[in-house]
Amino acid sequence: MTHNKIDKSIALFKEAKTLMPGGVNSPVRAFKNINGNPIFFERASGAYLYDADHNEYIDYIGSWGPMIMGHSHPDIVGAIKNQVELGTSYGAPTSLESDVARLIKKCIPSIEKIRMVNSGTEATMTTIRLARGFTGRNKIIKFDGCYHGHVDSLLIKAGSGVATFGLPDSPGVPADLAKYTFSCEYNNKEQFLEIFNEIKDDLAAVIVEPIAGNMGFVPGHEDFLKLLRETTTANNSILIFDEVMSGFRVSLGGAQEIYNITPDLTALGKVIGGGLPVGAFGGKEEIMNYLAPSGPVYQAGTLSGNPLAMAGGTALLQLLIKENPFKELERNASVLLDGMKTLMIESGIPFSINRIGGMFGFFFSEELPNNINDVAKTDDVLFSNFLNSCIRNGIYFAPSKYEAGFISAMHKDEEINRTLETVKQIIQKGITHEI
C-alpha cells in the first residue's frame, strides 16, 4: 500500500490554527477524535475527493450527506452556474423557493407548508419555538446523542436522575434555559414514559432523529418511534422529526416513509440545497400558519431561500425523483458493509454494522449499539487506528465514531471493490497498532 503524503495539508492546518479556533469552522473537521491531521481539499468529482497534495480519496462522507448524486454533478453545477449569472441573492421572494417547496411536498406528504432557512440548526430551533408558541407550553423532550444543531435549548444532556431536567452540554448555555429541556436515552421507552408522565401538562414537543446520525448510525426502534407518536398525539404535544440528515437520504420520503409515521413538524437540510448552505422546516398547515407573517411566532432570515441554494436543491431533488437511486444505494452499502464485516470477523476483530439506503455506520464492537451509551463503549483505539490507516490509503471515512457515513450514486463496483481490498490490506498489516 502507498501511504498518501499530506505535507501541504499539515502546513495549511498549522496556518489555519493561527486564524480560526482549532483551525476549523466545525469541530469534527479537526480530526481530534482520531488524533490525526485534517485533510485540506481542493476539488471533488463523482465519488472522489482530491486534496492539496493531489492525493485521491474515495469519499464516504459526501459533505455529511448532501452529495447523494456524487460531487460536481453536471445538472446541479449547471443549475447553480445559470443562477449565478442572474444574481446570487435578492433579499426578496423568487419562484425558486416555490419550486423547492413543491418538490419537497411531493415527496413528504406530512409537510403541508414549509419555510426555508439557512441551516439545520435554524430549522430545529424554529420548530421548537413554533411548537411552544402553538401549544402555549414550555417544556420539550429530546434524546441523548441526537444532535439538533448548536441552538442553546438543544445542547442539553440528561440530568443525573432519569426524570430530572437537563443540564447544559456546553459553557454559555444558561441553566435557567436548560431546565425546560429534558433528555433521556434513545430507544428507551420506559425512561421516556417516566419523563413524559412527569411533565406532560407543560410538554410542548418531543424532538427526535428517527434515524440518528450523530452517534454513528443508530436507527430508532419502530416501537419506540410509534410510542412517541401515540403519546404526543394523546397529549396534544407536537412530534418533531429531525430529518436534516435522513431526509431524502434513506429514502425519497425520508425516515418517516420507512417507518410509516407522520410527525407534526419535520426539519430538513443538507440534500435539499444541492450542497449549498440550506435548511427548512414544515408540517401541518394549522401549525405552520402560526408562523409570522401569518401568525405570532417570529422567524426571519436575510438569506433564507437563497436563489443559489434553491437552484441547486431543485436540480438535485428532480434528479432523485427521476432516478430514484435508493435501491442501488442500499445494494452498494450492503456490499461495502457486509464485506467489511466479513473481513473483520474472519480476523477476529469485533465489528458490527448498520445501514439504511446510502447512510451507514460501523462500530468496533460485537453488539450493535442502540444508543449513545452503547456507542461510547465501542473500541476507540481500533476505530482511530483503522480510520487513520484508511485515510492515509485513500479511503475517506468520517473521522469520528459518532458520525454516520454516506455513499453516493457514483459509488460503483470499482469504488466498493477498491475500498474492500484496501480494508483487507489494512487488516492484514494489523490495526491494533497505528500503521
Secondary structure, DSSP 8 states (H G I E B T S, - for coil): ------HHHHHHHHHHTTTSGGGSSSGGGG-GGGT-----EEEEEBTEEEETT--EEEESSTTTTT-TT-BT-HHHHHHHHHHHHH-S--SS--HHHHHHHHHHHHH-TT-SEEEEESSHHHHHHHHHHHHHHHHT--EEEEETT----S-GGG-EE--SSTTS--EESSTTS-HHHHTTEEEE-TT-HHHHHHHHHHHGGGEEEEEE-SEESSSSSEE--HHHHHHHHHHHHHHT-EEEEE-TTTBTTTBTTHHHHHHT---SEEEEEGGGGTTSS-EEEEE-HHHHTTBTTTSSB----TTTT-HHHHHHHHHHHHHHHHH-THHHHHHHHHHHHHHHHHHHHHTT---EEEEETTEEEEESSSS--SSHHHHHTS-HHHHHHHHHHHHHTTEE--SSTTS-EE--TT--HHHHHHHHHHHHHHHHH-SSS--
